[in-house]
Every structure is written in C-alpha cells, then in structure tokens.
C-alpha cells in the first residue's frame, strides 16, 4: 500500500470487501461500511479491533471523514449522491484489483484481462485450463469467483487471468495487463448505468490498460474500438493475417490464422457455436501472451457450472442449467445452442431494465412453452403473449415451474433454465438459483 494511506474506508462487506480488509497492512486504520448489519457483523467478527470503525444502514458523508482512500466493492453503486460528492472532492477510489496492482509489479507473470457482457467466466476458465495443460502455472481470479487479493505467491505464476466486470473496470485507472480481450457487448446492468454509452465506456477502459488488445470483430457494437485492437477473432473474413477465424474443413470446425489451421475442433465437447468463439478467444489470448506455444489440448476442457450445464436425462427429456444467463443475450445464445430441439424455457427474475424484445424471434422459433418466475414475470408476459405458439405460465416457485415443464415435455425435448434476468429478487446469486434448479431436477 501507499505509505501515505493511513485510514481507508471499505464500502461493502461482501466477499470482495472482506478480502480487501485481510489484504491491508495491519497498521492501517479501516472503516467498514455495509448497508446490511448482517454483512457488517461478518467484518466485525474478522477484524474486531478497537482501531477499526463499523457503520451500517444509510450511507452518510460523516463516514468519509479523515479517510485517505476509499475501497469500493462491485455491488456498491458509485452513482450514490454522497459517493459522487466525495469523488469530486478528490478522495482516491480503489477496488481490490487496483489495490492489487499498486503492490505487485508482476515482472515475471503475464496478465490476461477478459471482459464482455457474456462469456467472461467461460473464457477465463478455458485459458486457465489450457495454460495448466501446457505446463504453466496459472490462476483465474476476479469476477470469476476468487478475489484477486486472496491469491498467494502471485510472483510464482506464469500467467494470471483476471475476469473483469464493468463494475470493476470503472474504478481501475492503473494496472499492468499484457493481453486484454473484449468478447462482446450488449445491453446489461441498465439499472446501474444511465445509458448504454456509460456501460460501453466502462468496458472500453480495458483497452487503455492492455499492451495487446483483442476484439470480437463480428460484434457490430464494438466497431468503434477496431482502431484500438491489435488483432481480432470471429467468423467473418479479415484482411489482417494475424487475426483468428472460425472455418469448416473436411474434419469439421477449425480455428485458422494466416490461412493455416491453428486448432481442429472436431473433438471439442462443449455445445454451441458461442463456445467455439470462446475457445478461439482463449487461444488468441494464450498465443499473444506466449507466442512460442503452438499446440493446445482442448478435448478435455470442462464447461463452467451454471452455464449450459447438463443436469440429467429423465424419460428422454434433457435438463440444462443456464442460471448464469443473467441477461437477454446470454439466453439467446443458449437457445441458439439447441438446433432442431423443442425447448421448454424457465425464465424470469430481476430484468434490470433490459429491453426484452430481442428474445421474441427466438422464443417464436425455438420455444414451445415459457415458465416464468420472479418479480418481472409480468414484463415477459406483456412482451411475448402475442406469440400464439407459445404457452406462457407464471409460477411463484422454481419447483412449480420445473414440475410443470417436466409434465409438458415429450421425449427428445429440452427443459432449460436460462432466466435472462438477475437472481436477486429470489436468491442470493445465480449460483443459488442454479443449485435449486438442479436439486429439483435430480429429485424427479
């Protein structure tokens, strides 16, 4: 830590906030704040000393008195009027990742930063698995689940992979990132951002931190960043020989670069074209960080839990858990992954002020029944009740929705949980939602 920081205020006492508290030098005075008294008590139990201060309830300007720095957790909205006022006063703001970069120079460790609306966790997991299979010491951290400040002996790693959400990027102004990739961008977190432009600008910050910038050239909303990109990946043709392209040859799908096959995907196990793009992004990141690597083992790659996760087959009906689909585009991606299959879809929750209309044609083409849960079920009904072929029912509990879908399903059908919404109206997080779905399915 900077020697001039003697008193820091941590906003948010969840997993990230607690990791910041553990990381800080014991000589630094810490003030902890969380709206929830229960969360604040977790901090009290871990850091109960007379020197520290603890605040809960409504945020007050007095909590910022005499602090040299503020550490903000991703779940705390920086648009809060008091936070805005403190920022204008020039008080420095950090998060766990910017604090990590303050202390670690990572001269011998390659750093790969991954962002995008969808696919971040999957791509980070792929990069980590590929690196480990290549004999490298690797760790994926950040929004993927493990707080970056929780890792030990970071200087012994060959590669550090950081999943970066827009919430994290909007606070980071320093950092050493060797390779940065933006996978895609679409409307999300519109309850947090005043406009899509603000959300885009948060994602765009990655390219200001990275030495090598990689972009998905097929995502039209990223076109304005093409001039900042070092190379790209996608299905469309490219004039840059360094770019990666997904093609088909005599043995099936293949990743090419410079007209030459880089990786055959004939035995690639993960379903959906989006996962072929994900593995292409992962390979592009790895070869950018380690140009000497030319062979990659991918046949044993495991998918991410709660992301198109196969749960069970019961009487010819296959159940998939896609609880991590917390926005419309993620659910569209899931629906596109099941070609020529009838889908019975469980969806709903906190829609985060998203526009739901892009789902319309995919529901009409691929889904026979929609089982709605959560606070915004009525918004789904209003948007899609004009689809005559679509049966729509509303359910108070996940169990009721799953049982109804199973009752309606026939041999060969897919029952899919892919909510297109956040989970916070009914669950602690998407993992808890997905685990309940799996538990219900396993008991069928």
Secondary structure, 3 states (H helix, E strand, C coil): CCCCCCEEEEECCCHHHHHHHHHCCCCCEEEEEECCHHHHHHHHHHHCCCCCEEEECCCCHHHHCCCCEEEECCCCCCCCHHHHHHHHCCCEEECHHHHHHHHCCCCCCEEEEEECCCCHHHHHHHHHHHHHHCCCCEEEEECCCCCHHHCCCHHHCCEEEEECCHHHHCCCCCCCEEEEEECCCCCCCCCCCCCHHHHHHHHHHHHHHEEEEEEECCCHHHHHHHHHCCEEEECCCCCCCCCEEEEEECCEEEEEECCEEEEECCCCCCCCHHHHHHHHHHHHHHHHHCCCCCCCCCCCCCCCCCCCEEEEEECCEEEEECCCCCCHHHHHHHHHCCCCCCEEEEECCECCCCCCHHHHHHHHHHEEEEEECCCCHHHHHHHHCCCCCCEEEECCCHHHHHHHHHHHCCCCCEEEECCCCECCCCCCCHHHHHHHHHHHHHCC
